[in-house]
Amino acid sequence: MPKYMIQASYVGEGLKGLIKEGGTKRREEVTKVIESMGGKLESFYYAFGDYDVVGVAEMPDNVSSVAFSLMINASGVINAKTTVLLNPEDIDQATKKVVEYRPPGQ
């Protein structure tokens, strides 16, 4: 199953909700939603820096991952960014693909 890194920051009411509910309740909710979509939450961490939360999830496909991202961003209390993760074997396959390309001006 494809893996995705989710980086998120709480906004306004989201921070208030986090303070009220605590971190483990939010992880439980994220786990429940991802599992209901046929995925699995692999890791979930709170962090300092640009993002408040960093996690890795397995999702059945890109469509499911986008649906999850749309849902959490539409809530208005979290800004999230999703990155597709590739394993070393994916890169091995990519390096073996022949691609015809002419750079601009050549």
Backbone bond lengths (Angstrom), bond angles and torsions (degrees), N, CA, C in turn:
res aa  C-N    CA-C-N  psi(-1)  N-CA   C-N-CA  omega(-1)  CA-C   N-CA-C  phi
1 M - - - 1.445 - - 1.526 109.24 -
2 P 1.327 118.17 138.19 1.464 120.68 178.79 1.531 112.05 -61.88
3 K 1.340 114.67 148.66 1.463 120.66 179.44 1.522 109.56 -112.21
4 Y 1.326 114.39 148.34 1.453 121.60 -177.52 1.525 109.20 -136.22
5 M 1.336 115.65 137.78 1.460 120.64 172.40 1.523 106.96 -95.96
6 I 1.321 115.43 129.25 1.459 121.41 178.52 1.523 107.74 -113.36
7 Q 1.325 115.93 124.35 1.458 122.21 177.01 1.520 106.13 -118.08
8 A 1.331 117.00 128.20 1.459 119.69 -174.48 1.519 111.59 -139.56
9 S 1.323 114.45 151.07 1.459 122.13 175.01 1.522 108.60 -126.79
10 Y 1.330 115.57 135.12 1.458 120.44 176.46 1.516 109.85 -75.15
11 V 1.340 115.73 145.90 1.453 122.32 179.61 1.527 108.26 -127.72
12 G 1.318 117.78 133.57 1.465 123.76 172.14 1.514 115.19 44.43
13 E 1.331 115.65 -107.69 1.470 121.45 -176.87 1.531 111.71 -62.85
14 G 1.323 117.20 -25.30 1.464 120.27 176.99 1.515 111.55 -62.73
15 L 1.329 116.34 -40.62 1.471 120.31 176.40 1.519 111.15 -64.36
16 K 1.328 116.20 -41.51 1.468 119.75 177.96 1.520 110.60 -62.03
17 G 1.329 116.73 -41.18 1.458 120.88 178.12 1.516 112.09 -64.28
18 L 1.328 116.54 -40.30 1.465 120.83 177.95 1.522 110.43 -62.40
19 I 1.329 116.78 -44.84 1.464 120.68 179.21 1.528 110.59 -62.15
20 K 1.322 116.42 -40.02 1.464 120.97 -178.96 1.535 112.20 -70.26
21 E 1.340 116.99 -45.37 1.469 121.51 -172.97 1.520 113.93 -91.88
22 G 1.326 117.31 -29.22 1.458 120.50 -175.87 1.520 112.05 88.66
23 G 1.319 114.57 166.31 1.459 121.39 -174.92 1.507 115.09 -69.99
24 T 1.324 118.02 -39.29 1.464 119.14 -176.33 1.525 111.99 -68.08
25 K 1.324 117.39 -32.86 1.473 120.05 177.67 1.527 110.72 -65.02
26 R 1.336 117.04 -38.86 1.456 119.51 178.53 1.527 110.30 -67.38
27 R 1.327 117.29 -41.23 1.471 119.98 177.53 1.527 109.81 -61.27
28 E 1.323 117.95 -42.20 1.468 121.16 178.58 1.523 111.44 -59.93
29 E 1.337 116.28 -41.88 1.465 120.14 -179.64 1.525 110.70 -66.41
30 V 1.320 117.59 -44.73 1.463 121.35 178.68 1.528 109.95 -61.46
31 T 1.322 116.73 -43.40 1.470 121.05 178.18 1.518 110.61 -58.81
32 K 1.327 116.64 -46.39 1.466 121.88 -178.65 1.526 111.18 -60.41
33 V 1.320 117.14 -45.49 1.464 120.63 -178.64 1.525 111.28 -65.69
34 I 1.330 116.57 -46.50 1.468 119.97 -179.25 1.524 110.56 -62.57
35 E 1.331 117.63 -43.05 1.471 120.29 178.82 1.522 111.64 -64.79
36 S 1.342 117.60 -34.98 1.468 120.25 178.87 1.524 111.37 -66.23
37 M 1.331 116.40 -20.16 1.460 121.53 178.55 1.529 112.08 -95.30
38 G 1.322 116.48 6.96 1.458 120.61 179.22 1.514 113.92 87.58
39 G 1.335 117.34 11.94 1.457 121.47 -179.01 1.511 113.09 -105.88
40 K 1.333 114.96 -170.51 1.462 121.33 -179.31 1.529 108.20 -147.27
41 L 1.328 116.17 130.10 1.457 120.79 175.37 1.521 107.56 -81.94
42 E 1.323 116.38 117.30 1.462 121.56 -177.25 1.525 111.83 -87.31
43 S 1.334 116.59 -40.94 1.465 120.26 178.53 1.520 109.45 -151.75
44 F 1.336 115.39 154.94 1.458 121.75 -177.49 1.517 107.09 -153.06
45 Y 1.329 116.67 116.59 1.462 120.96 -177.86 1.525 110.23 -133.31
46 Y 1.315 114.91 145.82 1.461 120.49 167.54 1.520 106.55 -89.74
47 A 1.347 116.55 150.46 1.458 119.77 -172.46 1.522 111.04 -145.30
48 F 1.328 114.81 158.09 1.460 121.95 168.02 1.519 107.16 -88.53
49 G 1.312 117.11 157.60 1.460 119.58 173.55 1.507 112.80 111.85
50 D 1.325 116.14 -148.33 1.459 121.75 -175.65 1.526 113.05 -66.80
51 Y 1.321 117.51 -27.83 1.461 121.67 -177.52 1.518 109.95 -123.01
52 D 1.340 115.35 143.78 1.459 121.18 177.85 1.529 111.99 -84.71
53 V 1.320 116.32 -28.46 1.462 122.33 -176.34 1.524 109.06 -134.29
54 V 1.329 115.76 138.22 1.461 122.15 173.68 1.524 106.92 -132.91
55 G 1.321 116.37 130.37 1.450 119.90 179.48 1.512 111.37 -144.74
56 V 1.321 114.79 163.16 1.464 121.50 174.20 1.524 106.57 -126.13
57 A 1.330 114.96 131.00 1.461 120.77 179.83 1.516 109.98 -131.82
58 E 1.316 115.00 147.34 1.461 121.38 168.46 1.519 106.32 -95.69
59 M 1.323 116.24 133.15 1.462 121.72 177.17 1.519 108.03 -129.00
60 P 1.330 117.43 152.43 1.463 119.25 -177.80 1.528 113.93 -59.41
61 D 1.351 116.50 -32.02 1.467 119.53 -175.78 1.525 109.55 -167.98
62 N 1.340 115.44 174.25 1.463 120.68 179.65 1.525 112.50 -62.27
63 V 1.318 117.88 -36.73 1.460 121.37 -179.37 1.527 110.41 -61.12
64 S 1.328 117.05 -43.75 1.470 120.86 178.14 1.519 110.96 -63.92
65 S 1.324 116.86 -40.19 1.452 121.05 179.56 1.527 111.01 -64.75
66 V 1.320 116.94 -42.28 1.461 120.68 177.93 1.526 110.51 -65.88
67 A 1.324 117.85 -40.76 1.467 120.93 178.12 1.527 110.38 -59.33
68 F 1.327 117.07 -42.87 1.461 121.34 177.78 1.525 110.27 -62.73
69 S 1.316 117.08 -46.52 1.461 121.87 -179.83 1.530 111.33 -61.41
70 L 1.320 117.08 -45.14 1.460 120.70 178.52 1.520 111.18 -59.97
71 M 1.341 116.31 -42.90 1.466 120.87 -178.17 1.524 111.05 -62.49
72 I 1.347 117.41 -47.80 1.464 118.01 -175.59 1.525 111.41 -73.48
73 N 1.316 118.16 -35.27 1.462 119.88 177.75 1.531 111.68 -70.44
74 A 1.329 117.66 -34.43 1.464 121.26 179.84 1.524 112.02 -68.45
75 S 1.325 117.25 -17.85 1.470 119.81 179.81 1.524 111.44 -63.93
76 G 1.330 116.81 -24.99 1.451 120.84 179.92 1.521 114.91 79.59
77 V 1.320 117.43 -1.03 1.465 120.59 -179.09 1.524 112.87 -111.67
78 I 1.335 114.85 -1.77 1.468 120.63 178.84 1.526 107.76 -142.62
79 N 1.320 115.96 137.88 1.463 121.70 168.48 1.517 106.06 -107.42
80 A 1.330 116.70 119.51 1.462 120.28 -175.89 1.524 111.00 -124.13
81 K 1.310 113.73 149.45 1.460 123.02 176.97 1.528 106.85 -126.41
82 T 1.319 116.66 134.62 1.466 121.27 179.88 1.520 109.44 -116.31
83 T 1.319 116.31 134.04 1.460 122.74 179.11 1.525 108.80 -123.37
84 V 1.328 116.58 127.85 1.467 120.62 175.03 1.521 107.93 -71.00
85 L 1.322 116.55 132.53 1.465 121.49 178.20 1.518 110.27 -102.90
86 L 1.323 115.70 137.92 1.464 121.90 179.02 1.517 109.06 -116.18
87 N 1.320 116.19 140.84 1.461 118.93 177.59 1.540 109.44 -92.00
88 P 1.323 117.46 168.31 1.469 119.88 -178.23 1.530 113.56 -57.29
89 E 1.325 117.61 -32.61 1.466 120.25 178.95 1.530 111.37 -67.17
90 D 1.340 116.72 -35.00 1.469 119.83 175.47 1.529 110.11 -61.03
91 I 1.323 116.59 -42.43 1.459 121.23 179.77 1.522 110.22 -66.23
92 D 1.338 116.95 -40.27 1.468 120.29 176.22 1.525 110.29 -56.54
93 Q 1.332 117.30 -44.95 1.465 120.71 179.41 1.524 110.83 -64.80
94 A 1.315 117.09 -40.82 1.467 121.12 -178.90 1.523 111.39 -63.97
95 T 1.335 117.39 -38.09 1.463 119.81 -177.91 1.525 111.84 -70.52
96 K 1.313 117.01 -18.19 1.466 120.96 -179.88 1.532 112.12 -90.42
97 K 1.317 118.24 -9.91 1.468 121.34 179.00 1.522 109.26 -77.23
98 V 1.311 116.00 134.75 1.464 121.00 177.93 1.529 107.12 -93.36
99 V 1.327 114.00 126.58 1.464 119.97 -178.77 1.514 108.07 -125.92
100 E 1.321 116.00 125.20 1.457 121.35 176.06 1.516 107.84 -87.03
101 Y 1.347 116.67 125.60 1.455 120.51 -178.01 1.503 110.26 -150.76
102 R 1.330 117.07 135.38 1.455 122.79 175.19 1.525 107.17 -113.20
103 P 1.358 117.70 115.12 1.460 119.62 177.46 1.527 111.48 -62.12
104 P 1.332 117.02 153.49 1.458 120.09 179.15 1.532 111.12 -55.77
105 G 1.330 116.26 137.27 1.463 121.47 176.51 1.514 114.87 80.33
106 Q 1.307 118.77 3.55 1.466 119.85 -179.40 1.513 111.26 -115.85
